[in-house]
């Protein structure tokens, strides 16, 4: 039996999002097709309005100036939500209430309360919803295959190093070094992302896949390499350690480490420790590799002038990825289409994404207080 072709509307091409990365999958998959780009024109700036319309023209689909108009269309089955994090909960709830299935970029909302509201709205509406960023990539899938093989024995702990070779570090001369503050409702600045959230969320996704929910979390984020983060008192590099209900340890490092640091755009490593073996998984390359720093710096890999912290541009890479789908977006889309056909939840749902945010927020509370955060949930 052939699956139907599901119509997809793309909500916003905010440069704070990964909508541009989702387009090839939606366009090429035999069971999805893009029907429109949409946004609320009266709530966005001129630049985003221009980019949205440009993308619609490139895709040869209409641009709809209100989200309500998109949700009213009968040919829209899936809403790909990739707006700024502060708007995602509102748009997700609006789309779920309209009976549309949801493809949500990374975060459900800016607060845990907003994430809970999205989970409730999805459940109440009876729609399917996926957050494709954390579960389907090669690092998590190789780790799960290793655990299933039994080679490790009993799992004792997991560590993840996921770091992006983005940005050009500069000495924050004259800027006072301060202890990072909590988000306080503000995640992003003009040219700054909070990196425990932005990059650490991938490491948390790996820990979620391998371990049980945490009972305690501790995090640190005071080591800064970028003047932009020093000025805004935000973290550009962070570590997080958690203990699950069975006493097993999960830890991660996350952040941006500058363009001249890695030939494949930044390391993506998992270290799984078991009673019988310890294994390192490298999602970027085979275990043996060699490169020269001069090979990177000599390639003139500078961030684009209009994107100095590389929000919208990817990290430079001199080596191709081993996997054809390293982020797992195509695998996620396959799972989502099957979930729609079979009327089941996808492997990584909004409930998992809500729990991911809870762990990150506990990390931020720990970072500010300097102590362990216990009794999550």
DOFI-797520 format. One line per 8 residues: number of its first residue (from 1); their letters; for each residue x, y, z of C-alpha. Coordinates in Angstrom, 2 decimals, m for minus. Each point is the difference from the previous one (the first is absolute). Example, Ala and Ser with C-alpha at 12.3 -4.5 7.8 and 13.67 -1.06 7.14 Angstrom:
<atoms>
1 = AS = 12.30 m4.50 7.80; 1.37 3.44 m0.66 .
</atoms>
This chain:
<atoms>
1 = XXXXXXXX = 0.00 0.00 0.00; 1.47 3.34 m1.08; 0.18 2.77 2.58; m1.77 3.26 m0.82; 2.04 3.09 m0.77; m0.21 2.37 2.95; m0.05 3.73 m0.70; 2.51 2.04 2.00 .
9 = XXXXXXXX = m0.10 3.71 0.81; 3.26 1.60 1.13; m0.57 2.48 2.84; 2.82 2.56 m0.17; 3.57 m0.07 m1.20; 1.37 1.68 3.10; 3.79 m0.19 m0.06; m0.22 m1.23 3.61 .
17 = XXXXXXXX = m1.47 m3.22 m1.36; 0.73 m3.00 m2.25; m2.88 0.40 m2.44; 2.45 0.24 m2.92; 1.36 m3.44 0.99; m3.46 m1.57 0.02; m0.93 1.09 m3.53; 2.01 m2.62 m1.97 .
25 = XXXXXXXX = m1.61 m2.86 1.91; m3.55 1.30 m0.39; 0.60 0.68 m3.71; 1.59 m3.37 m0.78; m2.02 m2.40 2.18; m2.59 m1.96 m2.03; m2.65 0.56 2.68; 0.37 3.74 0.65 .
33 = XXXXXXXX = m0.23 3.14 m2.11; 0.33 3.69 0.87; m3.15 2.01 m0.63; 0.83 3.44 1.43; 2.21 2.20 2.18; m1.79 2.01 2.68; 0.57 2.45 2.84; m1.79 2.82 1.78 .
41 = XXXXXXXX = 1.27 2.98 m1.97; m1.17 2.54 2.55; 2.09 m1.69 2.74; 3.37 m0.35 m1.76; 2.68 2.40 m1.19; 0.61 1.08 m3.59; 3.02 m2.28 m0.47; m1.85 m3.18 1.03 .
49 = XXXXXXXX = m2.97 1.03 m2.14; 2.36 0.38 m2.97; 1.70 m3.38 0.63; m3.34 m1.79 0.39; m1.23 1.33 m3.33; 3.31 m0.77 m1.70; m0.15 m3.61 1.20; m3.58 m0.37 m1.19 .
57 = XXXXXXXX = 1.02 1.28 m3.45; 2.93 m2.42 m0.12; m2.30 m2.90 0.90; m2.66 1.24 m2.45; m2.72 m0.07 2.64; m2.20 2.82 1.32; 0.96 2.13 2.97; m2.82 0.42 2.50 .
65 = XXXXXXXX = 0.23 3.19 2.15; m1.84 m1.52 2.97; 0.36 m3.31 1.79; m3.77 m0.21 0.31; m0.31 m0.05 m3.80; 2.44 m2.92 m0.17; m1.82 m2.00 2.66; m3.31 0.55 m1.78 .
73 = XXXXXXXX = 1.19 m1.79 m3.13; m1.30 m3.51 m0.54; 3.17 m1.04 m1.87; 2.18 0.63 3.09; 0.57 m3.15 2.04; 3.35 0.78 1.66; 1.21 3.29 1.43; 3.78 0.41 0.18 .
81 = XXXXXXXX = 0.54 2.48 2.84; 3.38 1.72 m0.07; m0.67 3.44 1.40; 1.95 1.68 2.80; m0.14 m2.11 3.16; m2.15 2.62 1.73; m2.82 m0.59 m2.53; 0.11 m3.77 m0.44 .
89 = XXXXXXXX = m2.40 m0.91 2.79; m2.63 2.45 m1.19; 0.25 m1.22 m3.60; 0.09 m3.69 0.98; m3.15 0.33 2.09; m1.72 1.94 m2.78; 0.89 m2.66 m2.58; m0.92 m2.95 2.22 .
97 = XXXXXXXX = m3.36 1.57 0.81; m0.60 0.31 m3.74; 0.53 m3.76 m0.32; 3.38 0.18 m1.73; 2.91 m2.33 0.68; 3.17 1.67 1.28; 3.66 m0.11 m1.00; 1.70 2.23 2.61 .
105 = XXXXXXXX = 3.56 1.29 m0.18; 1.98 m0.87 3.18; m2.02 1.75 2.73; m3.72 0.07 0.82; 0.20 3.35 1.76; 2.11 2.39 2.02; m1.08 m1.28 3.43; m0.96 m3.33 1.52 .
113 = XXXXXXXX = m3.54 1.31 0.49; m0.26 0.70 m3.73; 1.33 m3.48 m0.79; m2.66 m1.53 2.28; m2.68 1.98 m1.80; 1.13 m1.37 m3.36; m0.01 m3.59 1.29; m3.53 0.50 1.33 .
121 = XXXXXXXX = m1.22 1.57 m3.26; 1.43 m2.83 m2.12; m1.58 m2.63 2.23; m3.34 1.76 0.09; m0.10 0.49 m3.79; 1.01 m3.60 m0.74; 2.61 1.06 m2.57; 3.51 m1.37 m0.54 .
129 = XXXXXXXX = 3.01 2.13 0.87; 3.74 m0.56 m0.36; 3.12 1.88 1.05; 2.54 m1.46 m2.45; 3.24 1.48 1.31; 1.13 m2.36 2.75; m0.75 m3.67 m0.54; 0.55 m0.92 m3.62 .
137 = XXXXXXXX = 3.59 1.07 m0.67; 2.84 m2.46 m0.42; 1.51 0.61 3.46; m3.16 m1.02 1.86; m0.86 m2.82 m2.37; 3.49 m1.53 0.19; m0.10 0.27 3.80; m3.37 m1.76 0.17 .
145 = XXXXXXXX = 1.22 m2.75 m2.33; 3.02 m0.53 2.25; m2.18 m0.20 3.11; m2.32 m2.48 m1.72; 2.97 m2.18 m0.98; 0.83 m0.80 3.63; 3.74 0.57 m0.60; 0.25 2.55 2.82 .
153 = XXXXXXXX = m1.60 m2.17 2.65; m1.97 2.16 2.40; 0.21 3.71 m0.83; 1.67 2.07 2.72; 0.23 3.41 m1.64; 0.00 2.09 m3.18; 1.93 3.10 m1.01; m0.65 2.18 m3.07 .
161 = XXXXXXXX = 2.30 2.58 m1.60; m2.01 1.95 m2.55; 1.66 3.27 m0.99; m0.34 2.32 m2.99; 2.98 1.54 m1.81; m1.78 3.30 m0.48; 1.01 3.61 0.51; 3.41 1.66 0.26 .
169 = XXXXXXXX = 1.07 0.35 3.64; 1.46 3.35 1.03; 1.48 1.18 3.25; m2.81 1.70 1.99; 2.41 2.79 0.95; m1.36 2.36 2.62; m3.15 m2.04 0.60; m0.54 m1.00 3.62 .
177 = XXXXXXXX = m0.32 m3.77 0.51; m3.17 m0.86 1.89; m1.86 m3.12 1.05; m2.57 m0.95 m2.67; m3.57 0.87 0.83; m3.16 m2.03 m0.52; m2.05 0.53 m3.15; m2.70 2.09 1.74 .
185 = XXXXXXXX = m2.21 m0.47 m3.04; 2.63 1.19 m2.49; 1.80 m2.65 m2.02; 1.62 1.90 m2.84; 1.59 3.34 m0.66; 0.85 1.87 m3.20; 2.96 m2.24 m0.85; 0.12 m2.42 2.94 .
193 = XXXXXXXX = m1.53 m3.38 0.79; 0.10 m1.57 3.44; 1.99 m3.11 m0.77; m1.12 m2.37 2.74; m3.45 0.37 m1.52; 0.97 0.12 m3.66; 2.66 m2.72 m0.12; m0.45 m1.71 3.36 .
201 = XXXXXXXX = m3.50 m1.09 m1.00; 1.56 m2.53 m2.43; 2.10 m1.51 2.76; m3.06 m0.18 2.24; m1.78 m1.86 m2.79; 2.74 m2.65 0.08; m0.23 m0.31 3.79; m3.78 m0.33 m0.26 .
209 = XXXXXXXX = 0.38 m2.86 m2.48; 2.49 m1.93 2.15; m1.06 0.72 3.58; m3.09 0.37 2.13; m1.33 3.46 0.99; 2.38 1.87 2.33; m0.44 0.44 3.69; 2.76 2.64 0.27 .
217 = XXXXXXXX = 1.79 2.41 m2.34; 3.06 2.25 0.38; 1.44 2.32 m2.66; 2.76 2.57 m0.52; 0.33 2.71 m2.64; 2.55 2.62 0.97; 2.78 m0.75 m2.52; m0.39 2.48 m2.85 .
225 = XXXXXXXX = 1.93 0.35 m3.25; m2.15 2.54 m1.85; m0.25 3.71 0.79; m3.64 m0.04 m1.05; m0.88 m2.42 2.79; 2.16 1.82 2.54; m1.83 3.26 m0.69; m3.45 m1.59 0.39 .
233 = XXXXXXXX = 1.00 m2.12 3.01; m1.05 m3.20 m1.76; 1.78 m3.32 m0.46; 1.76 m1.02 m3.20; 1.20 m3.31 1.50; m1.63 m2.11 2.70; 0.11 m3.37 1.71; m2.89 m1.90 1.57 .
241 = XXXXXXXX = m0.04 m3.15 2.12; m3.09 m1.91 1.06; m0.74 m3.09 2.07; m2.94 m2.15 m1.05; m2.41 m1.92 2.24; 2.30 m3.07 m0.05; 3.08 1.98 1.01; 1.58 m0.01 m3.46 .
249 = XXXXXXXX = 1.94 3.08 m1.09; m0.61 2.02 m3.15; 2.18 2.97 m0.92; 0.57 2.33 m2.93; 2.03 2.90 m1.27; m1.58 2.43 m2.43; 0.69 3.29 m1.68; 1.83 1.72 m2.82 .
257 = XXXXXXXX = 3.75 m0.37 m0.26; 0.98 2.17 m2.97; 0.47 m0.76 m3.68; 3.65 m1.13 0.13; m0.52 m2.92 2.35; m1.33 m2.99 m1.93; 0.01 m1.16 m3.63; m3.62 m1.19 0.01 .
265 = XXXXXXXX = m1.81 2.90 1.60; 0.46 m1.08 3.61; 0.18 m3.28 1.93; m3.02 m2.22 0.60; 1.16 m2.71 2.39; m1.70 m2.41 2.39; 1.84 m2.03 2.62; m1.99 m2.88 1.47 .
273 = XXXXXXXX = 1.35 m1.74 3.08; m1.27 m3.46 0.91; 0.91 m2.84 2.32; 1.63 m1.93 m2.85; 1.36 2.71 m2.32; 0.41 3.71 m0.67; m0.64 1.21 m3.54; 0.48 3.36 m1.74 .
281 = XXXXXXXX = m2.28 0.83 m2.92; 1.01 2.74 m2.43; m2.91 1.15 m2.14; 2.17 2.17 m2.24; 2.83 m2.28 m1.04; 1.51 m3.45 0.48; 2.10 m0.28 3.13; 3.32 0.83 m1.68 .
289 = XXXXXXXX = 0.39 3.43 m1.55; 2.67 2.62 m0.54; m0.07 3.66 m0.90; 2.05 3.15 0.40; m1.34 3.15 1.58; 1.72 1.99 m2.76; m2.12 m1.91 m2.50; m3.08 1.59 1.57 .
297 = XXXXXXXX = 1.34 3.49 0.70; 1.65 0.12 m3.41; m3.32 m0.69 m1.68; m1.21 3.48 1.02; m2.99 m1.43 1.86; m1.35 3.25 1.37; m3.63 0.42 1.09; m2.18 1.87 m2.52 .
305 = XXXXXXXX = m0.04 3.78 0.65; m3.79 0.02 0.32; 0.02 m3.03 2.34; 3.07 0.42 2.24; m1.06 m2.56 2.62; m1.31 m2.37 m2.70; m3.60 m0.36 1.09; m1.15 m0.82 m3.50 .
313 = XXXXXXXX = 3.20 m1.33 m1.56; 1.46 m3.40 0.79; 3.44 m0.68 1.40; 2.78 m0.25 m2.60; 0.99 m3.55 m0.85; 3.00 m1.26 m1.95; m1.16 m3.61 0.32; m3.36 m1.36 m1.16 .
321 = XXXXXXXX = m2.19 m1.74 2.60; 0.13 m3.78 0.07; m3.80 m0.28 0.02; m2.22 1.26 m2.80; m2.47 1.15 2.67; 2.16 0.94 3.01; m2.67 2.08 1.75; m2.63 m2.69 m0.60 .
329 = XXXXXXXX = m2.52 2.38 m1.57; m0.91 m2.42 m2.80; m0.34 m2.86 2.50; m2.18 2.24 2.16; m2.24 0.80 m2.96; m0.36 m3.70 m0.82; m1.01 m0.68 3.60; m2.43 2.92 0.00 .
337 = XXXXXXXX = m1.72 m1.11 m3.21; m0.30 m3.54 1.40; m1.41 1.42 3.23; m2.66 1.86 m1.98; m0.85 m3.08 m2.06; m0.12 m2.28 3.04; m1.58 2.55 2.36; 2.73 m0.41 2.61 .
345 = XXXXXXXX = 2.41 2.40 1.72; 3.42 0.50 m1.61; 3.10 m1.29 1.78; 0.84 3.49 1.29; m3.14 1.91 0.89; m0.89 3.28 1.66; 0.05 m1.75 3.38; 3.67 m0.88 m0.50 .
353 = XXXXXXXX = 0.73 3.55 m1.13; m1.72 1.39 3.08; 2.21 m2.21 2.21; 3.08 1.12 m1.95; m0.81 3.62 0.88; m0.57 m0.90 3.65; 3.53 m1.42 0.22; 1.49 3.08 m1.66 .
361 = XXXXXXXX = m1.87 2.38 2.31; 1.22 m1.99 3.01; 3.50 0.48 m1.40; m0.48 3.75 m0.14; m1.29 0.10 3.57; 3.07 m1.95 1.08; 2.28 2.30 m1.99; m1.34 3.05 1.82 .
369 = XXXXXXXX = m0.16 m1.46 3.50; 3.22 m1.99 m0.21; m1.67 m3.11 1.42; m1.76 m3.17 m1.02; m3.65 0.15 m1.06; m1.99 m2.97 1.28; m3.58 m1.26 m0.19; m0.70 0.69 m3.66 .
377 = X = m3.54 m0.56 m1.18 .
</atoms>
